[in-house]
């Protein structure tokens, strides 16, 4: 089966957006708080300074198309590894953790995807724990 390729290769920023969209969509319920977190990251983080915000729709479609395929998650990680520089792997994981924690509830499906991301992005356990703790601290509700 041939997969339609994106109009141009994914940029590192596209990969970061894809990771955030993927974690939000993991439980089949993209919550408003998660979408706001993605929008805020793209609008305010320096890594997205020159990013074309219109690409979010394109990247979202790629993620949703991949998620509709049997081996879509593997294909998504393949795209991420092929287009995201290794020095941004921890950034990707941190953004995923922030999106997952944004609504104060991390369902089992998101926890499993975060675990898969740790493995696929080769995030050291200690670094992952620190990133996760930071996300929890930033998103505690009271």
N, CA, C and O atoms as a DFTB+ gen file, in Angstrom:
568 C
 N C O
     1  1       0.848      -1.178       0.000
     2  2       0.000       0.000       0.000
     3  2       0.891       1.238       0.000
     4  3       1.809       1.350       0.812
     5  1       0.618       2.155      -0.904
     6  2       1.420       3.379      -0.965
     7  2       0.771       4.447      -0.120
     8  3      -0.434       4.687      -0.195
     9  1       1.589       5.076       0.677
    10  2       1.120       6.139       1.544
    11  2       1.398       7.466       0.862
    12  3       2.476       7.678       0.306
    13  1       0.426       8.349       0.908
    14  2       0.623       9.678       0.326
    15  2       1.665      10.421       1.150
    16  3       1.572      10.496       2.375
    17  1       2.654      10.965       0.460
    18  2       3.718      11.702       1.136
    19  2       3.273      13.139       1.382
    20  3       2.485      13.681       0.608
    21  1       3.770      13.764       2.455
    22  2       3.456      15.162       2.686
    23  2       3.969      16.004       1.520
    24  3       4.896      15.596       0.821
    25  1       3.363      17.192       1.306
    26  2       3.762      18.034       0.181
    27  2       5.250      18.378       0.187
    28  3       5.838      18.569      -0.877
    29  1       5.851      18.457       1.332
    30  2       7.299      18.600       1.449
    31  2       7.711      17.910       2.734
    32  3       6.879      17.696       3.616
    33  1       8.981      17.560       2.856
    34  2       9.405      16.827       4.057
    35  2       9.014      17.584       5.326
    36  3       8.922      18.812       5.344
    37  1       8.790      16.816       6.369
    38  2       8.441      17.436       7.646
    39  2       9.644      18.188       8.189
    40  3      10.766      17.682       8.187
    41  1       9.392      19.392       8.649
    42  2      10.432      20.165       9.320
    43  2      10.532      19.664      10.758
    44  3       9.634      18.968      11.233
    45  1      11.601      20.005      11.448
    46  2      11.670      19.647      12.873
    47  2      10.463      20.178      13.647
    48  3       9.951      19.504      14.541
    49  1      10.011      21.379      13.305
    50  2       8.846      21.954      13.996
    51  2       7.587      21.151      13.680
    52  3       6.754      20.931      14.560
    53  1       7.443      20.711      12.423
    54  2       6.310      19.851      12.069
    55  2       6.322      18.593      12.931
    56  3       5.275      18.145      13.397
    57  1       7.497      18.030      13.138
    58  2       7.623      16.823      13.962
    59  2       7.180      17.089      15.397
    60  3       6.496      16.262      15.999
    61  1       7.564      18.229      15.941
    62  2       7.142      18.581      17.307
    63  2       5.627      18.735      17.373
    64  3       4.996      18.280      18.326
    65  1       5.044      19.373      16.369
    66  2       3.588      19.512      16.310
    67  2       2.948      18.130      16.194
    68  3       1.950      17.857      16.861
    69  1       3.506      17.259      15.362
    70  2       2.960      15.910      15.188
    71  2       2.949      15.141      16.505
    72  3       1.982      14.446      16.816
    73  1       4.018      15.268      17.270
    74  2       4.093      14.602      18.579
    75  2       2.986      15.129      19.497
    76  3       2.323      14.352      20.184
    77  1       2.792      16.446      19.506
    78  2       1.751      17.026      20.372
    79  2       0.358      16.597      19.922
    80  3      -0.485      16.267      20.757
    81  1       0.106      16.598      18.617
    82  2      -1.194      16.166      18.091
    83  2      -1.413      14.690      18.433
    84  3      -2.503      14.299      18.852
    85  1      -0.383      13.885      18.254
    86  2      -0.498      12.447      18.521
    87  2      -0.872      12.168      19.967
    88  3      -1.744      11.339      20.225
    89  1      -0.238      12.838      20.911
    90  2      -0.545      12.573      22.318
    91  2      -1.960      13.047      22.642
    92  3      -2.665      12.407      23.422
    93  1      -2.372      14.154      22.055
    94  2      -3.726      14.647      22.295
    95  2      -4.769      13.700      21.712
    96  3      -5.831      13.506      22.304
    97  1      -4.477      13.117      20.568
    98  2      -5.424      12.227      19.887
    99  2      -5.371      10.793      20.404
   100  3      -6.196       9.968      20.012
   101  1      -4.426      10.488      21.266
   102  2      -4.211       9.099      21.716
   103  2      -5.450       8.481      22.348
   104  3      -5.681       7.280      22.208
   105  1      -6.240       9.274      23.034
   106  2      -7.435       8.731      23.691
   107  2      -8.696       8.984      22.867
   108  3      -9.807       8.822      23.371
   109  1      -8.530       9.382      21.601
   110  2      -9.637       9.641      20.676
   111  2     -10.523      10.795      21.154
   112  3     -11.675      10.904      20.734
   113  1      -9.997      11.646      22.019
   114  2     -10.764      12.776      22.528
   115  2      -9.807      13.947      22.746
   116  3      -9.203      14.083      23.810
   117  1      -9.681      14.781      21.729
   118  2      -8.776      15.929      21.839
   119  2      -9.479      17.018      22.645
   120  3     -10.404      17.672      22.165
   121  1      -9.025      17.192      23.856
   122  2      -9.662      18.156      24.762
   123  2      -9.205      19.580      24.473
   124  3      -8.108      19.810      23.965
   125  1     -10.072      20.525      24.808
   126  2      -9.790      21.938      24.570
   127  2      -8.483      22.352      25.233
   128  3      -7.678      23.052      24.619
   129  1      -8.259      21.931      26.474
   130  2      -7.028      22.313      27.183
   131  2      -5.797      21.828      26.429
   132  3      -4.778      22.518      26.400
   133  1      -5.881      20.652      25.819
   134  2      -4.748      20.118      25.061
   135  2      -4.515      20.939      23.790
   136  3      -3.376      21.248      23.439
   137  1      -5.597      21.282      23.112
   138  2      -5.472      22.082      21.888
   139  2      -4.923      23.470      22.193
   140  3      -4.111      24.001      21.435
   141  1      -5.363      24.052      23.295
   142  2      -4.848      25.363      23.713
   143  2      -3.360      25.253      24.033
   144  3      -2.589      26.151      23.692
   145  1      -2.948      24.168      24.683
   146  2      -1.537      23.958      25.018
   147  2      -0.701      23.871      23.735
   148  3       0.386      24.445      23.670
   149  1      -1.190      23.170      22.729
   150  2      -0.482      23.061      21.450
   151  2      -0.372      24.437      20.806
   152  3       0.705      24.834      20.360
   153  1      -1.479      25.161      20.756
   154  2      -1.492      26.504      20.157
   155  2      -0.531      27.439      20.893
   156  3       0.211      28.192      20.263
   157  1      -0.546      27.391      22.216
   158  2       0.345      28.249      23.001
   159  2       1.808      27.908      22.761
   160  3       2.647      28.803      22.657
   161  1       2.118      26.616      22.673
   162  2       3.503      26.214      22.409
   163  2       3.963      26.774      21.072
   164  3       5.050      27.343      20.969
   165  1       3.135      26.611      20.052
   166  2       3.506      27.084      18.714
   167  2       3.605      28.613      18.682
   168  3       4.462      29.168      17.994
   169  1       2.746      29.275      19.412
   170  2       2.743      30.746      19.414
   171  2       3.861      31.360      20.241
   172  3       4.266      32.491      19.971
   173  1       4.381      30.637      21.258
   174  2       5.270      31.286      22.215
   175  2       6.678      30.705      22.353
   176  3       7.580      31.400      22.819
   177  1       6.881      29.466      21.966
   178  2       8.213      28.880      22.152
   179  2       9.159      29.305      21.029
   180  3       8.764      29.345      19.863
   181  1      10.392      29.617      21.377
   182  2      11.363      30.081      20.380
   183  2      11.560      29.115      19.207
   184  3      11.793      29.555      18.081
   185  1      11.470      27.810      19.457
   186  2      11.685      26.838      18.381
   187  2      10.680      27.020      17.247
   188  3      10.944      26.630      16.110
   189  1       9.520      27.618      17.558
   190  2       8.476      27.825      16.558
   191  2       8.463      29.255      16.014
   192  3       7.512      29.650      15.340
   193  1       9.511      30.033      16.302
   194  2       9.553      31.442      15.920
   195  2       9.242      31.726      14.463
   196  3       8.540      32.691      14.164
   197  1       9.744      30.915      13.557
   198  2       9.525      31.142      12.124
   199  2       8.562      30.110      11.530
   200  3       8.492      29.962      10.310
   201  1       7.839      29.414      12.364
   202  2       6.966      28.335      11.903
   203  2       5.696      28.895      11.270
   204  3       5.088      29.826      11.797
   205  1       5.307      28.326      10.149
   206  2       4.067      28.691       9.468
   207  2       2.912      27.979      10.170
   208  3       2.743      26.767      10.039
   209  1       2.127      28.745      10.912
   210  2       1.054      28.169      11.730
   211  2       0.035      27.408      10.892
   212  3      -0.656      26.527      11.406
   213  1      -0.064      27.735       9.623
   214  2      -0.986      27.017       8.741
   215  2      -0.580      25.556       8.558
   216  3      -1.398      24.739       8.135
   217  1       0.668      25.219       8.869
   218  2       1.142      23.842       8.747
   219  2       0.499      22.921       9.798
   220  3       0.500      21.701       9.630
   221  1      -0.044      23.495      10.871
   222  2      -0.650      22.661      11.917
   223  2      -1.754      21.787      11.324
   224  3      -1.855      20.608      11.664
   225  1      -2.578      22.348      10.448
   226  2      -3.649      21.570       9.814
   227  2      -3.105      20.435       8.967
   228  3      -3.615      19.315       9.012
   229  1      -2.060      20.728       8.190
   230  2      -1.440      19.689       7.357
   231  2      -0.855      18.578       8.218
   232  3      -1.050      17.395       7.941
   233  1      -0.145      18.965       9.252
   234  2       0.482      17.980      10.133
   235  2      -0.590      17.164      10.855
   236  3      -0.440      15.954      11.023
   237  1      -1.660      17.814      11.276
   238  2      -2.762      17.095      11.939
   239  2      -3.339      16.035      11.011
   240  3      -3.586      14.905      11.432
   241  1      -3.553      16.393       9.755
   242  2      -4.091      15.424       8.792
   243  2      -3.142      14.235       8.623
   244  3      -3.586      13.090       8.546
   245  1      -1.860      14.503       8.567
   246  2      -0.878      13.416       8.446
   247  2      -1.001      12.475       9.645
   248  3      -1.052      11.256       9.480
   249  1      -1.049      13.047      10.853
   250  2      -1.150      12.224      12.066
   251  2      -2.446      11.416      12.054
   252  3      -2.426      10.216      12.326
   253  1      -3.573      12.058      11.742
   254  2      -4.858      11.342      11.743
   255  2      -4.882      10.260      10.674
   256  3      -5.403       9.170      10.911
   257  1      -4.325      10.546       9.497
   258  2      -4.253       9.532       8.434
   259  2      -3.423       8.343       8.890
   260  3      -3.804       7.193       8.672
   261  1      -2.293       8.620       9.520
   262  2      -1.442       7.532      10.001
   263  2      -2.140       6.731      11.101
   264  3      -2.042       5.505      11.129
   265  1      -2.838       7.412      12.001
   266  2      -3.522       6.727      13.097
   267  2      -4.655       5.839      12.588
   268  3      -5.083       4.923      13.288
   269  1      -5.140       6.101      11.383
   270  2      -6.215       5.269      10.831
   271  2      -5.672       3.989      10.195
   272  3      -6.448       3.113       9.813
   273  1      -4.349       3.873      10.078
   274  2      -3.721       2.687       9.491
   275  2      -3.260       1.737      10.593
   276  3      -2.998       2.148      11.724
   277  1      -3.168       0.467      10.236
   278  2      -2.798      -0.561      11.212
   279  2      -1.422      -0.312      11.827
   280  3      -1.265      -0.423      13.043
   281  1      -0.445       0.014      11.026
   282  2       0.914       0.257      11.512
   283  2       1.238       1.758      11.543
   284  3       2.396       2.157      11.422
   285  1       0.209       2.565      11.706
   286  2       0.361       4.014      11.627
   287  2       1.274       4.624      12.670
   288  3       2.011       5.566      12.377
   289  1       1.232       4.096      13.888
   290  2       2.084       4.648      14.940
   291  2       3.556       4.402      14.609
   292  3       4.397       5.280      14.799
   293  1       3.855       3.213      14.117
   294  2       5.234       2.927      13.701
   295  2       5.652       3.869      12.575
   296  3       6.779       4.365      12.561
   297  1       4.749       4.112      11.639
   298  2       5.050       5.013      10.519
   299  2       5.277       6.438      11.029
   300  3       6.166       7.140      10.548
   301  1       4.463       6.861      12.010
   302  2       4.642       8.199      12.578
   303  2       6.021       8.317      13.222
   304  3       6.726       9.301      13.002
   305  1       6.405       7.323      14.013
   306  2       7.721       7.385      14.643
   307  2       8.836       7.336      13.609
   308  3       9.888       7.946      13.802
   309  1       8.618       6.626      12.527
   310  2       9.594       6.615      11.438
   311  2       9.777       8.001      10.844
   312  3      10.903       8.434      10.595
   313  1       8.664       8.700      10.617
   314  2       8.737      10.076      10.110
   315  2       9.442      10.993      11.097
   316  3      10.261      11.828      10.712
   317  1       9.116      10.828      12.371
   318  2       9.719      11.669      13.411
   319  2      11.230      11.441      13.448
   320  3      12.008      12.394      13.416
   321  1      11.637      10.179      13.515
   322  2      13.076       9.882      13.581
   323  2      13.809      10.357      12.327
   324  3      14.970      10.759      12.402
   325  1      13.139      10.314      11.180
   326  2      13.780      10.727       9.927
   327  2      13.906      12.245       9.793
   328  3      14.767      12.730       9.059
   329  1      13.057      12.998      10.497
   330  2      12.997      14.439      10.267
   331  2      13.255      15.311      11.495
   332  3      13.356      16.532      11.376
   333  1      13.360      14.700      12.665
   334  2      13.603      15.468      13.887
   335  2      15.036      15.221      14.346
   336  3      15.409      14.081      14.621
   337  1      15.838      16.271      14.432
   338  2      17.209      16.081      14.917
   339  2      17.201      15.503      16.338
   340  3      16.353      15.849      17.160
   341  1      18.147      14.630      16.601
   342  2      18.199      13.950      17.889
   343  2      18.257      14.918      19.067
   344  3      17.720      14.621      20.134
   345  1      18.903      16.071      18.889
   346  2      18.998      17.010      20.015
   347  2      17.634      17.598      20.398
   348  3      17.520      18.277      21.419
   349  1      16.600      17.343      19.588
   350  2      15.250      17.817      19.915
   351  2      14.338      16.703      20.434
   352  3      13.149      16.936      20.656
   353  1      14.876      15.498      20.631
   354  2      14.054      14.395      21.123
   355  2      13.479      14.699      22.507
   356  3      12.297      14.460      22.754
   357  1      14.307      15.222      23.405
   358  2      13.794      15.547      24.749
   359  2      12.792      16.685      24.690
   360  3      11.839      16.707      25.469
   361  1      12.991      17.633      23.776
   362  2      12.015      18.719      23.589
   363  2      10.678      18.126      23.164
   364  3       9.630      18.508      23.684
   365  1      10.718      17.195      22.223
   366  2       9.486      16.545      21.759
   367  2       8.783      15.841      22.915
   368  3       7.565      15.937      23.061
   369  1       9.556      15.137      23.731
   370  2       8.964      14.423      24.859
   371  2       8.382      15.409      25.876
   372  3       7.300      15.174      26.415
   373  1       9.084      16.495      26.138
   374  2       8.587      17.506      27.081
   375  2       7.283      18.125      26.579
   376  3       6.352      18.328      27.358
   377  1       7.214      18.423      25.283
   378  2       5.980      18.988      24.722
   379  2       4.833      17.984      24.830
   380  3       3.706      18.359      25.151
   381  1       5.120      16.711      24.562
   382  2       4.091      15.672      24.686
   383  2       3.593      15.573      26.126
   384  3       2.391      15.455      26.362
   385  1       4.510      15.620      27.081
   386  2       4.121      15.564      28.496
   387  2       3.263      16.765      28.879
   388  3       2.278      16.620      29.604
   389  1       3.630      17.944      28.398
   390  2       2.847      19.146      28.701
   391  2       1.437      19.052      28.127
   392  3       0.471      19.432      28.790
   393  1       1.312      18.554      26.912
   394  2      -0.017      18.406      26.307
   395  2      -0.821      17.362      27.078
   396  3      -2.001      17.571      27.362
   397  1      -0.193      16.249      27.415
   398  2      -0.895      15.196      28.158
   399  2      -1.381      15.700      29.522
   400  3      -2.471      15.338      29.966
   401  1      -0.580      16.528      30.180
   402  2      -0.920      17.016      31.519
   403  2      -1.840      18.234      31.499
   404  3      -2.350      18.635      32.545
   405  1      -2.055      18.818      30.344
   406  2      -2.763      20.101      30.251
   407  2      -4.155      20.091      30.862
   408  3      -4.571      21.086      31.456
   409  1      -4.881      18.991      30.728
   410  2      -6.249      18.958      31.250
   411  2      -6.341      18.324      32.630
   412  3      -7.437      18.111      33.148
   413  1      -5.180      18.021      33.232
   414  2      -5.166      17.472      34.587
   415  2      -5.491      15.992      34.663
   416  3      -5.574      15.434      35.757
   417  1      -5.675      15.351      33.526
   418  2      -6.040      13.939      33.500
   419  2      -5.250      13.263      32.383
   420  3      -5.325      13.674      31.225
   421  1      -4.500      12.236      32.733
   422  2      -3.740      11.511      31.716
   423  2      -4.299      10.091      31.632
   424  3      -3.969       9.234      32.451
   425  1      -5.155       9.854      30.625
   426  2      -5.737       8.521      30.485
   427  2      -4.686       7.462      30.139
   428  3      -3.583       7.784      29.697
   429  1      -5.044       6.217      30.346
   430  2      -4.133       5.094      30.106
   431  2      -3.574       5.110      28.679
   432  3      -2.399       4.804      28.477
   433  1      -4.396       5.459      27.698
   434  2      -3.927       5.469      26.307
   435  2      -2.809       6.496      26.112
   436  3      -1.864       6.243      25.364
   437  1      -2.905       7.644      26.772
   438  2      -1.849       8.652      26.684
   439  2      -0.602       8.187      27.423
   440  3       0.514       8.409      26.953
   441  1      -0.778       7.548      28.569
   442  2       0.374       7.014      29.315
   443  2       1.122       5.989      28.479
   444  3       2.353       5.984      28.453
   445  1       0.378       5.114      27.787
   446  2       1.021       4.104      26.935
   447  2       1.776       4.761      25.783
   448  3       2.874       4.331      25.428
   449  1       1.182       5.809      25.198
   450  2       1.859       6.484      24.093
   451  2       3.100       7.218      24.600
   452  3       4.126       7.222      23.919
   453  1       3.029       7.833      25.767
   454  2       4.218       8.475      26.336
   455  2       5.330       7.441      26.555
   456  3       6.502       7.713      26.295
   457  1       4.951       6.266      27.030
   458  2       5.944       5.202      27.228
   459  2       6.572       4.811      25.890
   460  3       7.785       4.624      25.797
   461  1       5.743       4.691      24.863
   462  2       6.250       4.362      23.534
   463  2       7.175       5.468      23.021
   464  3       8.203       5.186      22.405
   465  1       6.807       6.726      23.277
   466  2       7.652       7.855      22.862
   467  2       9.004       7.806      23.551
   468  3      10.036       8.035      22.919
   469  1       9.005       7.508      24.852
   470  2      10.276       7.390      25.586
   471  2      11.172       6.371      24.909
   472  3      12.367       6.598      24.720
   473  1      10.575       5.243      24.547
   474  2      11.340       4.173      23.908
   475  2      11.806       4.593      22.506
   476  3      12.987       4.474      22.182
   477  1      10.888       5.076      21.692
   478  2      11.197       5.421      20.300
   479  2      12.203       6.572      20.193
   480  3      13.027       6.602      19.279
   481  1      12.126       7.510      21.128
   482  2      13.024       8.670      21.107
   483  2      14.257       8.449      21.981
   484  3      15.091       9.341      22.134
   485  1      14.361       7.256      22.547
   486  2      15.521       6.889      23.355
   487  2      15.777       7.908      24.478
   488  3      16.896       8.386      24.663
   489  1      14.711       8.219      25.215
   490  2      14.822       9.157      26.336
   491  2      15.254       8.373      27.573
   492  3      14.586       7.423      27.981
   493  1      16.354       8.772      28.152
   494  2      16.879       8.163      29.365
   495  2      15.815       8.217      30.474
   496  3      15.101       9.211      30.606
   497  1      15.717       7.147      31.263
   498  2      14.688       7.068      32.326
   499  2      14.747       8.247      33.302
   500  3      13.715       8.811      33.669
   501  1      15.949       8.608      33.713
   502  2      16.097       9.710      34.656
   503  2      15.658      11.028      34.027
   504  3      14.977      11.828      34.668
   505  1      16.042      11.250      32.786
   506  2      15.624      12.477      32.084
   507  2      14.117      12.489      31.897
   508  3      13.475      13.524      32.075
   509  1      13.549      11.344      31.540
   510  2      12.098      11.247      31.359
   511  2      11.373      11.571      32.661
   512  3      10.382      12.303      32.660
   513  1      11.861      11.032      33.759
   514  2      11.224      11.291      35.057
   515  2      11.260      12.772      35.397
   516  3      10.282      13.315      35.910
   517  1      12.380      13.430      35.115
   518  2      12.489      14.868      35.390
   519  2      11.533      15.666      34.504
   520  3      10.880      16.598      34.974
   521  1      11.451      15.309      33.244
   522  2      10.543      15.987      32.317
   523  2       9.099      15.795      32.774
   524  3       8.321      16.749      32.805
   525  1       8.746      14.571      33.124
   526  2       7.379      14.269      33.574
   527  2       7.041      15.028      34.850
   528  3       5.940      15.560      34.987
   529  1       7.987      15.078      35.781
   530  2       7.748      15.794      37.048
   531  2       7.545      17.275      36.793
   532  3       6.680      17.897      37.411
   533  1       8.334      17.850      35.889
   534  2       8.179      19.255      35.536
   535  2       6.807      19.532      34.939
   536  3       6.185      20.543      35.265
   537  1       6.331      18.657      34.077
   538  2       5.001      18.830      33.486
   539  2       3.918      18.755      34.556
   540  3       2.987      19.561      34.563
   541  1       4.041      17.782      35.464
   542  2       3.042      17.680      36.537
   543  2       3.036      18.952      37.381
   544  3       1.972      19.466      37.724
   545  1       4.215      19.456      37.714
   546  2       4.315      20.652      38.550
   547  2       3.694      21.865      37.855
   548  3       3.036      22.680      38.502
   549  1       3.899      21.987      36.547
   550  2       3.350      23.137      35.806
   551  2       1.834      23.064      35.660
   552  3       1.184      24.092      35.476
   553  1       1.272      21.883      35.737
   554  2      -0.149      21.729      35.441
   555  2      -0.990      21.307      36.644
   556  3      -2.139      20.897      36.482
   557  1      -0.434      21.403      37.834
   558  2      -1.194      21.035      39.034
   559  2      -2.322      22.063      39.225
   560  3      -2.143      23.257      38.983
   561  1      -3.474      21.570      39.660
   562  2      -4.628      22.466      39.718
   563  2      -4.901      23.047      41.096
   564  3      -5.818      23.855      41.240
   565  1      -4.171      22.681      42.071
   566  2      -4.472      23.324      43.332
   567  2      -3.939      22.684      44.534
   568  3      -4.155      23.175      45.642
